[in-house]
Structure formats: C-alpha cells, structure tokens
Amino acid sequence: GFLAPRRSADTQLKKILNDPHFDIVADESPYAHGYFAIHPQSRAVRPYLSAEIEAAILGKKTPEQALKDADKAINDMMAKYKPVSK
C-alpha cells in the first residue's frame, strides 16, 4: 500500500489508522526493505506473485493456495535460469 508523506494529502488516513492491522505494519516498518532487488531475475517474479496476491485478496483463492500456486509458478520460471554464482 501507500501512505502519503503528509496527513493532509492522504484521504484514507483515518481508515488506515483505524485498521486493526496497522499496528503490526507500524511495528514491522523498521525492518522493511526492497525485497525484489535480491535476485537478478526478481522483476520476472513480480507478475506471478502479484497475480496470486490479488487472487487471495479478492477471495478467489485461499492465502495458502495462492502461496502454493505462486511458489510453483515462480520455481518453474526460475528453473530456466542458471544459479547465480557467489
């Protein structure tokens, strides 16, 4: 999601602050980082992951099934690439 840098710019702020999950997000924010920049093929993963997250949010799949499907699709796609040598 997106939080505006200024309260006056965010029309959703009251809704966000009243969300019972907001405290979890706020508590974990010091540990947030750009997780897609870890692997050279990370951009190729985004469409698979985004589609499954959307399916779970819309109730088309359970979160467990969406993760399982994303895992399979991503692993199948990544199998085409050579491992990154250290």
N, C-alpha and C positions, 0 to 999 in steps of 0.2 A: 503494500500500500504506500500511500504518500501522505506525509504530514507537511503542511506548508510551514515555511520558516517564520511566519508571523501569524499570530492568532487572528488578526483582522482579515487575513487572506483566506482563512480556512472556514468554509461554511459548514463543514462536517465536524468541527472540533468538539462540540458538546456531545454529539453522538459517539465519537471516538473515546472521549474521556469517560463516558458512562458505560462503555463496553466492559463487561466483566473480565475480558482477556487482556485489556490494556495494561494492567499492572504487570502481567507476565512479559509483555513486549517491552515495557519500560525497564524492567529488571534485567532483561537479557540484552538490551541495547549496547551496553559496553563491550559485549563480545561479538557484535555484528561485524561482518566483513564481506568483501566481494567474493562470494563463493564460486562464481563462474570463471574466475581467472586462474584456477588451479591447473587445469589441463589444456594443452594446445587445441584440443577439439571441443572445448567446453561450449562454444557457441552452437555447435552441431547438436548438443544435448537439449538446448532450450525448447525447441518445438515439442519434443516428446514429453518433457517434464511439464511444460505449460498446459498441454492438452489434457494430461492426466489430473493435474491440479484443478483445472476447470471442471472436468467431469465429476470430481469429488465434491467440489463446492456446489455445483448445480444438482447434486443428488443423483446423477446418472450412474455413479459407481460409489461403492463404499471407499473410504480412505485407504483401507487395506488393499482392496482390489486395484485401485488407481496406482498405488505404490508398486504393487506386484507387476502390473502392466508396464509402468514406466521403467522399472528395473529390467524387464525382459527386452523391451524395445531399445533401450539405451545400450544394454550389453550386446545385443545383436548388432547394433550400429557400430559400436566401438570395436567389435571383433575384427572389423575390416582394417583397422589401423594397427601399425606396429607399435609395440610398447615403447614408451619414452625411456631412453637410457639415462641413467643417473651419472 
